[in-house]
Each structure stands twice: as structure tokens, then as C-alpha cells.
Amino acid sequence: MDLRGVGYLGLAVPDVDAWRTFATSVIGLMPAPAAPLGDADTVYLKGDERQWRVALHRSERGGLAYVGLELGSQAAFDAARRRLDDFGVAATAATEEEIEARGVRDFVHVCDPSGVRIELYWGPTTDGGFVSPAGVPQFVAGELGFGHYVLLVPDLDASMAFYRDVLGMKLTDYVIIGPGMSVQFLRCTPRHHSVALTAVGPISALHHLAFEVTDIDQVGYALERATRAGCPITATLGRHRNDRMLSFYMRSPAGFEVEIGCGGRLVDDATWVVSHLAGGDEWGHHGLTADSMTPAGTS
């Protein structure tokens, strides 16, 4: 599939008002002034020139409601549907109401092996400028997609088969974090990874979302905003060894974590070699351990 990365994220959150405040005052997302005509209780947030990038849906349990993976044209969308058919994956066509609620031309949806709803779409709506309520944030998106997400999956083999074989994502590298435990990093754009699959046991949950900003000062400003807002910092400022992201992690009001970082590595398919990364981060990220995965993902 000719996937263009994460186009949008639907988040299930127990307290929509708390997450909206967190999203605008800490992360720096902007309330969408011209949101799609979806459920009146849905809150839409912008991160760039797109009409919206993150939608908040009220739910008793925090996590991913859906992920929108972008295709660049109707031809690519039609080819993706044929690929699903070839693999025997039944896709459900979106209703007119659902299409209107997403603000796209068309989409179909399937479930990944851990139960996450994946929406394959084309034709997003662009409505102009982005001005962050927090003042300075500018998010790195465009041809890279809008950030990445990390899942805790109970069946790593089945999840890898879906994301790599069916969706056509490429394995960038992987980390072994213990007996039978690993993190597999998958890409569909030059961004080092758009999704990472984490196996730590029979757990199915969202561990974290990541949003990339343009420079280290913006990471620092976000850390200051998070500290002043009293957000729990779950991993201190540090630099990852594989994707080179300089970032920190914080607990969101829905339980799962949010990473804010800059300087993410870009992959050249012509020269990249898949590798197993031994050891920890280059520096920092204190608190980000194998043991920390379980409580974050199951909150």
C-alpha cells in the first residue's frame, strides 16, 4: 500500500474537557474552527493546515478509538482495497455520515489483531493556517504523517503480519527488552516509525502517542508547560538511540502517555539496514523501562 503516514487520530478519553485543556495548553494543538459535521460531543483539534488531526470522543476507558492512515489518491485507495481483498481481510465501507464526520472523500475500516480500528482514507480537507494557543509550537507533519503511536499487543506475530504484510509497512529496527518481549518499529514514510508494536505479555492497549516539533526549544517549552500544569513526567528529557528523537514523556489525562520530541531520524530506503538495537537510549529518558510499559498501557 502507498501509505502516507498517520493522517488523524481518534482518541477515547473519559474526560473530554480535561483532555482538551491538556491538548491545547500543554501539547499546543488548536481547537478546529471549522470542524467536520460529526457527533456534537466530538472535539476536533488542529496541528497544521489540515482541518483536524486529533478527535476526542468520550469513553469510560482511555485509548485509541481509531487511526486514520492516509492514501494519496483515489487510485491508491482503490489499490489498497484490492490488497485487503487479496489477503482475505474484510473491509467495511464507511457510511456517508462517517465520511462527513472525518472530513475526507472516502474511507474503509478494518480492525488490527489487537482490536484497534484502522481507517484507510483519501482526500482530507485542508482549511488553512494553524496558530497554537500555546504560542510557539509548530508540528512536523507533511509527507511524514502526523506523529506516531505505540501499541501494546498480545500477539506480536499476528500484529506484525497485519502491519507489515497486509498494510505493507517496513520494519525499521527492533529492540529486545526481555525474554519474549520486544518493540518492533515500522514505517510507511521516511519517518523512522509511524507505529511501534510492543510485546510485554497478554496486554492490548495504547502506550503512547508522539508529536514531533521543529526544534529543541519547542521541546523545552512543552516540558515547561507540562511541569507548570502538574502533568506527571513519566520519562525525563532524553535522546533515543534508534530514531534519534530528543524528547520527554508525560501522562495524559486519559492514562496513556504523550511524547513530545524533535530531530527524528529520516530513513532512506535505498541504504537502510534493519538492525537489532542493543542497550538503552543515548542518554536520559529516566523512567522509560520495560516495567513502565504495563501500567502506562493499562491505565
Phi and psi restraints in degrees (value plus and minus 20) as a CYANA .aco file:
   2 ASP   PHI    -110.9   -70.9
   2 ASP   PSI      44.9    84.9
   3 LEU   PHI     -94.2   -54.2
   3 LEU   PSI     121.7   161.7
   4 ARG   PHI    -129.9   -89.9
   4 ARG   PSI       2.7    42.7
   5 GLY   PHI      77.1   117.1
   5 GLY   PSI    -194.2  -154.2
   6 VAL   PHI     -93.5   -53.5
   6 VAL   PSI      98.4   138.4
   7 GLY   PHI    -113.5   -73.5
   7 GLY   PSI     -58.0   -18.0
   8 TYR   PHI    -175.5  -135.5
   8 TYR   PSI     142.4   182.4
   9 LEU   PHI    -152.6  -112.6
   9 LEU   PSI     111.5   151.5
  10 GLY   PHI    -124.6   -84.6
  10 GLY   PSI     102.1   142.1
  11 LEU   PHI    -129.7   -89.7
  11 LEU   PSI     114.1   154.1
  12 ALA   PHI    -112.0   -72.0
  12 ALA   PSI     100.7   140.7
  13 VAL   PHI    -155.6  -115.6
  13 VAL   PSI     115.7   155.7
  14 PRO   PHI     -87.5   -47.5
  14 PRO   PSI     -54.4   -14.4
  15 ASP   PHI    -143.6  -103.6
  15 ASP   PSI      76.4   116.4
  16 VAL   PHI     -83.6   -43.6
  16 VAL   PSI     -61.0   -21.0
  17 ASP   PHI     -83.6   -43.6
  17 ASP   PSI     -62.0   -22.0
  18 ALA   PHI     -84.6   -44.6
  18 ALA   PSI     -60.3   -20.3
  19 TRP   PHI     -92.3   -52.3
  19 TRP   PSI     -55.3   -15.3
  20 ARG   PHI     -82.8   -42.8
  20 ARG   PSI     -62.7   -22.7
  21 THR   PHI     -83.3   -43.3
  21 THR   PSI     -63.7   -23.7
  22 PHE   PHI     -81.0   -41.0
  22 PHE   PSI     -64.2   -24.2
  23 ALA   PHI     -85.1   -45.1
  23 ALA   PSI     -59.5   -19.5
  24 THR   PHI    -106.2   -66.2
  24 THR   PSI     -61.5   -21.5
  25 SER   PHI    -110.2   -70.2
  25 SER   PSI     -42.0    -2.0
  26 VAL   PHI    -127.8   -87.8
  26 VAL   PSI     -78.7   -38.7
  27 ILE   PHI     -86.8   -46.8
  27 ILE   PSI     -62.5   -22.5
  28 GLY   PHI      82.7   122.7
  28 GLY   PSI      -5.0    35.0
  29 LEU   PHI     -91.3   -51.3
  29 LEU   PSI     142.9   182.9
  30 MET   PHI    -137.3   -97.3
  30 MET   PSI     113.8   153.8
  31 PRO   PHI     -76.7   -36.7
  31 PRO   PSI     114.1   154.1
  32 ALA   PHI     -93.2   -53.2
  32 ALA   PSI      96.3   136.3
  33 PRO   PHI     -91.0   -51.0
  33 PRO   PSI     -43.2    -3.2
  34 ALA   PHI    -150.6  -110.6
  34 ALA   PSI      50.2    90.2
  35 ALA   PHI     -92.4   -52.4
  35 ALA   PSI     136.1   176.1
  36 PRO   PHI     -80.3   -40.3
  36 PRO   PSI     143.0   183.0
  37 LEU   PHI    -106.8   -66.8
  37 LEU   PSI      52.3    92.3
  38 GLY   PHI    -122.1   -82.1
  38 GLY   PSI    -176.1  -136.1
  39 ASP   PHI     -77.5   -37.5
  39 ASP   PSI     115.5   155.5
  40 ALA   PHI     -82.1   -42.1
  40 ALA   PSI     -43.1    -3.1
  41 ASP   PHI    -105.9   -65.9
  41 ASP   PSI     -26.1    13.9
  42 THR   PHI     -99.9   -59.9
  42 THR   PSI     114.8   154.8
  43 VAL   PHI    -126.1   -86.1
  43 VAL   PSI     106.2   146.2
  44 TYR   PHI    -127.7   -87.7
  44 TYR   PSI     120.8   160.8
  45 LEU   PHI    -149.2  -109.2
  45 LEU   PSI     118.9   158.9
  46 LYS   PHI    -117.6   -77.6
  46 LYS   PSI     133.7   173.7
  47 GLY   PHI    -153.3  -113.3
  47 GLY   PSI     -24.6    15.4
  48 ASP   PHI    -186.6  -146.6
  48 ASP   PSI    -170.9  -130.9
  49 GLU   PHI     -94.3   -54.3
  49 GLU   PSI     -32.4     7.6
  50 ARG   PHI     -86.5   -46.5
  50 ARG   PSI     133.0   173.0
  51 GLN   PHI     -78.0   -38.0
  51 GLN   PSI     -57.1   -17.1
  52 TRP   PHI    -182.5  -142.5
  52 TRP   PSI     137.7   177.7
  53 ARG   PHI    -148.0  -108.0
  53 ARG   PSI     -48.8    -8.8
  54 VAL   PHI    -151.8  -111.8
  54 VAL   PSI     112.2   152.2
  55 ALA   PHI    -138.9   -98.9
  55 ALA   PSI     118.6   158.6
  56 LEU   PHI    -127.8   -87.8
  56 LEU   PSI     108.0   148.0
  57 HIS   PHI    -144.2  -104.2
  57 HIS   PSI     112.3   152.3
  58 ARG   PHI     -88.9   -48.9
  58 ARG   PSI     112.4   152.4
  59 SER   PHI    -175.4  -135.4
  59 SER   PSI     131.7   171.7
  60 GLU   PHI     -86.6   -46.6
  60 GLU   PSI     -50.0   -10.0
  61 ARG   PHI    -139.9   -99.9
  61 ARG   PSI     115.9   155.9
  62 GLY   PHI     -98.6   -58.6
  62 GLY   PSI     126.3   166.3
  63 GLY   PHI     143.0   183.0
  63 GLY   PSI    -180.4  -140.4
  64 LEU   PHI    -110.6   -70.6
  64 LEU   PSI     105.1   145.1
  65 ALA   PHI    -103.4   -63.4
  65 ALA   PSI     -58.3   -18.3
  66 TYR   PHI    -189.1  -149.1
  66 TYR   PSI     141.5   181.5
  67 VAL   PHI    -146.5  -106.5
  67 VAL   PSI     111.1   151.1
  68 GLY   PHI    -117.9   -77.9
  68 GLY   PSI      96.4   136.4
  69 LEU   PHI    -121.7   -81.7
  69 LEU   PSI     108.7   148.7
  70 GLU   PHI    -110.7   -70.7
  70 GLU   PSI     120.8   160.8
  71 LEU   PHI    -137.9   -97.9
  71 LEU   PSI     124.8   164.8
  72 GLY   PHI    -101.0   -61.0
  72 GLY   PSI     -32.0     8.0
  73 SER   PHI    -181.7  -141.7
  73 SER   PSI     149.9   189.9
  74 GLN   PHI     -85.1   -45.1
  74 GLN   PSI     -56.2   -16.2
  75 ALA   PHI     -81.9   -41.9
  75 ALA   PSI     -62.4   -22.4
  76 ALA   PHI     -87.0   -47.0
  76 ALA   PSI     -57.1   -17.1
  77 PHE   PHI     -83.6   -43.6
  77 PHE   PSI     -65.3   -25.3
  78 ASP   PHI     -84.1   -44.1
  78 ASP   PSI     -58.6   -18.6
  79 ALA   PHI     -85.9   -45.9
  79 ALA   PSI     -56.6   -16.6
  80 ALA   PHI     -85.4   -45.4
  80 ALA   PSI     -59.8   -19.8
  81 ARG   PHI     -83.9   -43.9
  81 ARG   PSI     -59.5   -19.5
  82 ARG   PHI     -85.7   -45.7
  82 ARG   PSI     -57.4   -17.4
  83 ARG   PHI     -84.5   -44.5
  83 ARG   PSI     -61.3   -21.3
  84 LEU   PHI     -79.5   -39.5
  84 LEU   PSI     -64.0   -24.0
  85 ASP   PHI     -80.4   -40.4
  85 ASP   PSI     -62.4   -22.4
  86 ASP   PHI     -81.5   -41.5
  86 ASP   PSI     -52.7   -12.7
  87 PHE   PHI    -111.5   -71.5
  87 PHE   PSI     -17.2    22.8
  88 GLY   PHI      50.9    90.9
  88 GLY   PSI       6.1    46.1
  89 VAL   PHI    -116.5   -76.5
  89 VAL   PSI      97.3   137.3
  90 ALA   PHI     -97.7   -57.7
  90 ALA   PSI     100.0   140.0
  91 ALA   PHI    -124.8   -84.8
  91 ALA   PSI     121.7   161.7
  92 THR   PHI    -121.9   -81.9
  92 THR   PSI     106.7   146.7
  93 ALA   PHI     -91.6   -51.6
  93 ALA   PSI     121.0   161.0
  94 ALA   PHI     -90.1   -50.1
  94 ALA   PSI     128.4   168.4
  95 THR   PHI     -98.7   -58.7
  95 THR   PSI     145.7   185.7
  96 GLU   PHI     -79.6   -39.6
  96 GLU   PSI     -57.9   -17.9
  97 GLU   PHI     -86.0   -46.0
  97 GLU   PSI     -60.0   -20.0
  98 GLU   PHI     -87.2   -47.2
  98 GLU   PSI     -61.2   -21.2
  99 ILE   PHI     -81.4   -41.4
  99 ILE   PSI     -62.9   -22.9
 100 GLU   PHI     -83.8   -43.8
 100 GLU   PSI     -59.4   -19.4
 101 ALA   PHI     -87.2   -47.2
 101 ALA   PSI     -47.8    -7.8
 102 ARG   PHI    -108.9   -68.9
 102 ARG   PSI     -38.8     1.2
 103 GLY   PHI      49.5    89.5
 103 GLY   PSI      18.6    58.6
 104 VAL   PHI    -146.8  -106.8
 104 VAL   PSI     153.2   193.2
 105 ARG   PHI     -96.5   -56.5
 105 ARG   PSI     -60.1   -20.1
 106 ASP   PHI    -188.2  -148.2
 106 ASP   PSI     134.7   174.7
 107 PHE   PHI    -177.7  -137.7
 107 PHE   PSI     138.3   178.3
 108 VAL   PHI    -143.5  -103.5
 108 VAL   PSI     140.2   180.2
 109 HIS   PHI    -154.4  -114.4
 109 HIS   PSI     126.7   166.7
 110 VAL   PHI    -155.4  -115.4
 110 VAL   PSI     149.6   189.6
 111 CYS   PHI    -131.2   -91.2
 111 CYS   PSI     115.7   155.7
 112 ASP   PHI     -95.6   -55.6
 112 ASP   PSI     151.4   191.4
 113 PRO   PHI     -82.6   -42.6
 113 PRO   PSI     -38.2     1.8
 114 SER   PHI    -117.1   -77.1
 114 SER   PSI     -14.2    25.8
 115 GLY   PHI      76.0   116.0
 115 GLY   PSI     -15.9    24.1
 116 VAL   PHI     -97.7   -57.7
 116 VAL   PSI     111.0   151.0
 117 ARG   PHI     -97.6   -57.6
 117 ARG   PSI     100.4   140.4
 118 ILE   PHI    -127.9   -87.9
 118 ILE   PSI     103.3   143.3
 119 GLU   PHI    -128.2   -88.2
 119 GLU   PSI     101.8   141.8
 120 LEU   PHI    -120.3   -80.3
 120 LEU   PSI      98.0   138.0
 121 TYR   PHI    -155.7  -115.7
 121 TYR   PSI     146.7   186.7
 122 TRP   PHI    -163.1  -123.1
 122 TRP   PSI     140.8   180.8
 123 GLY   PHI      56.1    96.1
 123 GLY   PSI      34.4    74.4
 124 PRO   PHI     -90.6   -50.6
 124 PRO   PSI     140.7   180.7
 125 THR   PHI    -112.7   -72.7
 125 THR   PSI     111.5   151.5
 126 THR   PHI    -134.0   -94.0
 126 THR   PSI     110.2   150.2
 127 ASP   PHI    -149.7  -109.7
 127 ASP   PSI      -3.9    36.1
 128 GLY   PHI      91.8   131.8
 128 GLY   PSI    -171.4  -131.4
 129 GLY   PHI     -87.5   -47.5
 129 GLY   PSI     144.5   184.5
 130 PHE   PHI    -150.4  -110.4
 130 PHE   PSI     106.3   146.3
 131 VAL   PHI    -148.7  -108.7
 131 VAL   PSI      94.3   134.3
 132 SER   PHI     -92.6   -52.6
 132 SER   PSI     116.5   156.5
 133 PRO   PHI     -82.5   -42.5
 133 PRO   PSI     -42.3    -2.3
 134 ALA   PHI    -104.4   -64.4
 134 ALA   PSI     -22.4    17.6
 135 GLY   PHI      81.3   121.3
 135 GLY   PSI     -79.4   -39.4
 136 VAL   PHI    -131.9   -91.9
 136 VAL   PSI     -40.9    -0.9
 137 PRO   PHI     -80.4   -40.4
 137 PRO   PSI     114.7   154.7
 138 GLN   PHI    -148.8  -108.8
 138 GLN   PSI     103.0   143.0
 139 PHE   PHI    -113.2   -73.2
 139 PHE   PSI     123.6   163.6
 140 VAL   PHI    -106.2   -66.2
 140 VAL   PSI      95.8   135.8
 141 ALA   PHI    -160.7  -120.7
 141 ALA   PSI    -132.4   -92.4
 142 GLY   PHI      38.6    78.6
 142 GLY   PSI    -150.8  -110.8
 143 GLU   PHI     -88.7   -48.7
 143 GLU   PSI     -27.4    12.6
 144 LEU   PHI    -112.8   -72.8
 144 LEU   PSI     -31.2     8.8
 145 GLY   PHI      64.6   104.6
 145 GLY   PSI     152.3   192.3
 146 PHE   PHI    -120.4   -80.4
 146 PHE   PSI      62.1   102.1
 147 GLY   PHI      57.0    97.0
 147 GLY   PSI    -182.6  -142.6
 148 HIS   PHI    -164.6  -124.6
 148 HIS   PSI     148.6   188.6
 149 TYR   PHI    -154.9  -114.9
 149 TYR   PSI     132.4   172.4
 150 VAL   PHI    -145.4  -105.4
 150 VAL   PSI     103.8   143.8
 151 LEU   PHI    -129.2   -89.2
 151 LEU   PSI     123.6   163.6
 152 LEU   PHI    -112.1   -72.1
 152 LEU   PSI     101.8   141.8
 153 VAL   PHI    -142.3  -102.3
 153 VAL   PSI     117.7   157.7
 154 PRO   PHI     -97.8   -57.8
 154 PRO   PSI     -44.1    -4.1
 155 ASP   PHI    -148.9  -108.9
 155 ASP   PSI      72.7   112.7
 156 LEU   PHI     -84.8   -44.8
 156 LEU   PSI     -60.7   -20.7
 157 ASP   PHI     -80.6   -40.6
 157 ASP   PSI     -65.1   -25.1
 158 ALA   PHI     -86.2   -46.2
 158 ALA   PSI     -59.8   -19.8
 159 SER   PHI     -87.1   -47.1
 159 SER   PSI     -61.1   -21.1
 160 MET   PHI     -83.6   -43.6
 160 MET   PSI     -61.1   -21.1
 161 ALA   PHI     -81.1   -41.1
 161 ALA   PSI     -57.3   -17.3
 162 PHE   PHI     -91.0   -51.0
 162 PHE   PSI     -73.3   -33.3
 163 TYR   PHI     -92.0   -52.0
 163 TYR   PSI     -58.3   -18.3
 164 ARG   PHI    -105.3   -65.3
 164 ARG   PSI     -69.8   -29.8
 165 ASP   PHI    -103.3   -63.3
 165 ASP   PSI     -65.7   -25.7
 166 VAL   PHI     -99.1   -59.1
 166 VAL   PSI     -74.1   -34.1
 167 LEU   PHI     -99.2   -59.2
 167 LEU   PSI     -38.4     1.6
 168 GLY   PHI      63.5   103.5
 168 GLY   PSI      -2.9    37.1
 169 MET   PHI     -90.7   -50.7
 169 MET   PSI     136.9   176.9
 170 LYS   PHI    -128.5   -88.5
 170 LYS   PSI     118.9   158.9
 171 LEU   PHI     -93.5   -53.5
 171 LEU   PSI     104.0   144.0
 172 THR   PHI    -109.7   -69.7
 172 THR   PSI     -73.5   -33.5
 173 ASP   PHI    -185.8  -145.8
 173 ASP   PSI    -199.8  -159.8
 174 TYR   PHI    -171.6  -131.6
 174 TYR   PSI     138.2   178.2
 175 VAL   PHI    -147.2  -107.2
 175 VAL   PSI     112.5   152.5
 176 ILE   PHI    -113.1   -73.1
 176 ILE   PSI     102.1   142.1
 177 ILE   PHI    -130.6   -90.6
 177 ILE   PSI     -18.3    21.7
 178 GLY   PHI     141.8   181.8
 178 GLY   PSI     155.4   195.4
 179 PRO   PHI     -77.5   -37.5
 179 PRO   PSI      99.5   139.5
 180 GLY   PHI      50.4    90.4
 180 GLY   PSI      -7.6    32.4
 181 MET   PHI    -145.1  -105.1
 181 MET   PSI     112.4   152.4
 182 SER   PHI    -177.1  -137.1
 182 SER   PSI     147.5   187.5
 183 VAL   PHI    -144.0  -104.0
 183 VAL   PSI     104.6   144.6
 184 GLN   PHI    -130.3   -90.3
 184 GLN   PSI     103.0   143.0
 185 PHE   PHI    -122.7   -82.7
 185 PHE   PSI     103.2   143.2
 186 LEU   PHI    -141.7  -101.7
 186 LEU   PSI     122.1   162.1
 187 ARG   PHI    -148.2  -108.2
 187 ARG   PSI     137.4   177.4
 188 CYS   PHI    -160.5  -120.5
 188 CYS   PSI     -13.0    27.0
 189 THR   PHI    -160.8  -120.8
 189 THR   PSI    -198.4  -158.4
 190 PRO   PHI     -84.1   -44.1
 190 PRO   PSI     -37.2     2.8
 191 ARG   PHI     -76.9   -36.9
 191 ARG   PSI     117.3   157.3
 192 HIS   PHI     -69.7   -29.7
 192 HIS   PSI     -63.5   -23.5
 193 HIS   PHI    -174.4  -134.4
 193 HIS   PSI     121.9   161.9
 194 SER   PHI    -119.3   -79.3
 194 SER   PSI     -44.1    -4.1
 195 VAL   PHI    -165.0  -125.0
 195 VAL   PSI     124.3   164.3
 196 ALA   PHI    -146.6  -106.6
 196 ALA   PSI     115.1   155.1
 197 LEU   PHI    -126.9   -86.9
 197 LEU   PSI     104.7   144.7
 198 THR   PHI    -138.2   -98.2
 198 THR   PSI     104.8   144.8
 199 ALA   PHI    -128.8   -88.8
 199 ALA   PSI      93.2   133.2
 200 VAL   PHI    -149.7  -109.7
 200 VAL   PSI     -11.1    28.9
 201 GLY   PHI     120.2   160.2
 201 GLY   PSI    -188.2  -148.2
 202 PRO   PHI     -98.4   -58.4
 202 PRO   PSI      40.5    80.5
 203 ILE   PHI    -143.1  -103.1
 203 ILE   PSI     115.0   155.0
 204 SER   PHI    -145.7  -105.7
 204 SER   PSI      89.7   129.7
 205 ALA   PHI    -187.3  -147.3
 205 ALA   PSI     146.0   186.0
 206 LEU   PHI    -105.6   -65.6
 206 LEU   PSI     105.4   145.4
 207 HIS   PHI    -106.2   -66.2
 207 HIS   PSI     -76.4   -36.4
 208 HIS   PHI    -176.0  -136.0
 208 HIS   PSI     141.0   181.0
 209 LEU   PHI    -128.7   -88.7
 209 LEU   PSI     130.4   170.4
 210 ALA   PHI    -148.4  -108.4
 210 ALA   PSI     115.9   155.9
 211 PHE   PHI    -142.2  -102.2
 211 PHE   PSI     107.9   147.9
 212 GLU   PHI    -118.4   -78.4
 212 GLU   PSI     112.1   152.1
 213 VAL   PHI    -128.9   -88.9
 213 VAL   PSI     155.1   195.1
 214 THR   PHI    -105.1   -65.1
 214 THR   PSI     -39.6     0.4
 215 ASP   PHI    -177.0  -137.0
 215 ASP   PSI     150.9   190.9
 216 ILE   PHI     -85.8   -45.8
 216 ILE   PSI     -52.3   -12.3
 217 ASP   PHI     -82.4   -42.4
 217 ASP   PSI     -59.2   -19.2
 218 GLN   PHI     -86.8   -46.8
 218 GLN   PSI     -54.4   -14.4
 219 VAL   PHI     -83.1   -43.1
 219 VAL   PSI     -64.7   -24.7
 220 GLY   PHI     -82.4   -42.4
 220 GLY   PSI     -62.5   -22.5
 221 TYR   PHI     -81.3   -41.3
 221 TYR   PSI     -61.2   -21.2
 222 ALA   PHI     -84.1   -44.1
 222 ALA   PSI     -60.0   -20.0
 223 LEU   PHI     -83.6   -43.6
 223 LEU   PSI     -59.3   -19.3
 224 GLU   PHI     -83.3   -43.3
 224 GLU   PSI     -64.5   -24.5
 225 ARG   PHI     -83.0   -43.0
 225 ARG   PSI     -62.1   -22.1
 226 ALA   PHI     -83.9   -43.9
 226 ALA   PSI     -62.4   -22.4
 227 THR   PHI     -84.1   -44.1
 227 THR   PSI     -65.2   -25.2
 228 ARG   PHI     -85.9   -45.9
 228 ARG   PSI     -51.0   -11.0
 229 ALA   PHI    -101.3   -61.3
 229 ALA   PSI     -26.1    13.9
 230 GLY   PHI      58.4    98.4
 230 GLY   PSI       1.2    41.2
 231 CYS   PHI     -91.4   -51.4
 231 CYS   PSI     112.9   152.9
 232 PRO   PHI     -83.8   -43.8
 232 PRO   PSI     103.9   143.9
 233 ILE   PHI    -107.8   -67.8
 233 ILE   PSI      90.8   130.8
 234 THR   PHI    -109.8   -69.8
 234 THR   PSI     -41.0    -1.0
 235 ALA   PHI    -165.5  -125.5
 235 ALA   PSI     106.5   146.5
 236 THR   PHI     -88.9   -48.9
 236 THR   PSI     150.7   190.7
 237 LEU   PHI     -75.1   -35.1
 237 LEU   PSI     113.1   153.1
 238 GLY   PHI    -187.2  -147.2
 238 GLY   PSI     156.6   196.6
 239 ARG   PHI    -144.5  -104.5
 239 ARG   PSI     106.4   146.4
 240 HIS   PHI     -90.5   -50.5
 240 HIS   PSI     127.2   167.2
 241 ARG   PHI     -96.4   -56.4
 241 ARG   PSI     -56.6   -16.6
 242 ASN   PHI    -103.9   -63.9
 242 ASN   PSI     -75.6   -35.6
 243 ASP   PHI    -111.2   -71.2
 243 ASP   PSI     -22.0    18.0
 244 ARG   PHI      45.9    85.9
 244 ARG   PSI      -8.4    31.6
 245 MET   PHI     -88.0   -48.0
 245 MET   PSI     109.9   149.9
 246 LEU   PHI    -114.6   -74.6
 246 LEU   PSI      97.8   137.8
 247 SER   PHI    -177.8  -137.8
 247 SER   PSI     153.7   193.7
 248 PHE   PHI    -158.8  -118.8
 248 PHE   PSI     144.6   184.6
 249 TYR   PHI    -141.4  -101.4
 249 TYR   PSI     124.7   164.7
 250 MET   PHI    -158.7  -118.7
 250 MET   PSI     132.8   172.8
 251 ARG   PHI    -100.1   -60.1
 251 ARG   PSI     109.9   149.9
 252 SER   PHI    -106.3   -66.3
 252 SER   PSI     145.3   185.3
 253 PRO   PHI     -83.2   -43.2
 253 PRO   PSI     -32.6     7.4
 254 ALA   PHI    -116.3   -76.3
 254 ALA   PSI     -17.4    22.6
 255 GLY   PHI      82.3   122.3
 255 GLY   PSI     -65.8   -25.8
 256 PHE   PHI     -90.9   -50.9
 256 PHE   PSI     147.4   187.4
 257 GLU   PHI    -121.5   -81.5
 257 GLU   PSI     141.5   181.5
 258 VAL   PHI    -148.4  -108.4
 258 VAL   PSI     110.7   150.7
 259 GLU   PHI    -125.1   -85.1
 259 GLU   PSI     114.0   154.0
 260 ILE   PHI    -138.6   -98.6
 260 ILE   PSI     105.1   145.1
 261 GLY   PHI    -172.3  -132.3
 261 GLY   PSI     156.6   196.6
 262 CYS   PHI    -164.3  -124.3
 262 CYS   PSI     145.6   185.6
 263 GLY   PHI      54.9    94.9
 263 GLY   PSI       7.6    47.6
 264 GLY   PHI     -82.6   -42.6
 264 GLY   PSI     121.8   161.8
 265 ARG   PHI     -91.0   -51.0
 265 ARG   PSI     122.9   162.9
 266 LEU   PHI    -126.4   -86.4
 266 LEU   PSI     121.0   161.0
 267 VAL   PHI    -123.8   -83.8
 267 VAL   PSI     112.1   152.1
 268 ASP   PHI    -119.3   -79.3
 268 ASP   PSI      90.8   130.8
 269 ASP   PHI     -77.7   -37.7
 269 ASP   PSI     -49.5    -9.5
 270 ALA   PHI     -89.9   -49.9
 270 ALA   PSI     -44.7    -4.7
 271 THR   PHI    -141.3  -101.3
 271 THR   PSI     -28.8    11.2
 272 TRP   PHI     -90.9   -50.9
 272 TRP   PSI     119.6   159.6
 273 VAL   PHI    -139.8   -99.8
 273 VAL   PSI     103.2   143.2
 274 VAL   PHI     -84.8   -44.8
 274 VAL   PSI     114.7   154.7
 275 SER   PHI    -163.1  -123.1
 275 SER   PSI     137.4   177.4
 276 HIS   PHI    -112.3   -72.3
 276 HIS   PSI     101.9   141.9
 277 LEU   PHI    -113.4   -73.4
 277 LEU   PSI     100.2   140.2
 278 ALA   PHI    -116.4   -76.4
 278 ALA   PSI     130.1   170.1
 279 GLY   PHI      67.6   107.6
 279 GLY   PSI     157.7   197.7
 280 GLY   PHI    -114.4   -74.4
 280 GLY   PSI    -173.7  -133.7
 281 ASP   PHI     -92.0   -52.0
 281 ASP   PSI     146.4   186.4
 282 GLU   PHI     -80.3   -40.3
 282 GLU   PSI     -65.3   -25.3
 283 TRP   PHI    -185.5  -145.5
 283 TRP   PSI     138.9   178.9
 284 GLY   PHI      49.8    89.8
 284 GLY   PSI    -171.6  -131.6
 285 HIS   PHI      36.9    76.9
 285 HIS   PSI      16.6    56.6
 286 HIS   PHI     -84.0   -44.0
 286 HIS   PSI     110.3   150.3
 287 GLY   PHI      88.6   128.6
 287 GLY   PSI     -37.8     2.2
 288 LEU   PHI    -111.8   -71.8
 288 LEU   PSI      73.8   113.8
 289 THR   PHI    -150.7  -110.7
 289 THR   PSI     152.1   192.1
 290 ALA   PHI     -80.6   -40.6
 290 ALA   PSI     -59.0   -19.0
 291 ASP   PHI     -86.1   -46.1
 291 ASP   PSI     -48.0    -8.0
 292 SER   PHI     -95.3   -55.3
 292 SER   PSI     -35.0     5.0
 293 MET   PHI     -85.3   -45.3
 293 MET   PSI     -63.0   -23.0
 294 THR   PHI     -85.4   -45.4
 294 THR   PSI     -72.5   -32.5
 295 PRO   PHI     -84.6   -44.6
 295 PRO   PSI     -52.5   -12.5
 296 ALA   PHI     -86.3   -46.3
 296 ALA   PSI     -62.4   -22.4
 297 GLY   PHI     -98.7   -58.7
 297 GLY   PSI     -38.4     1.6
 298 THR   PHI    -132.3   -92.3
 298 THR   PSI      -8.3    31.7
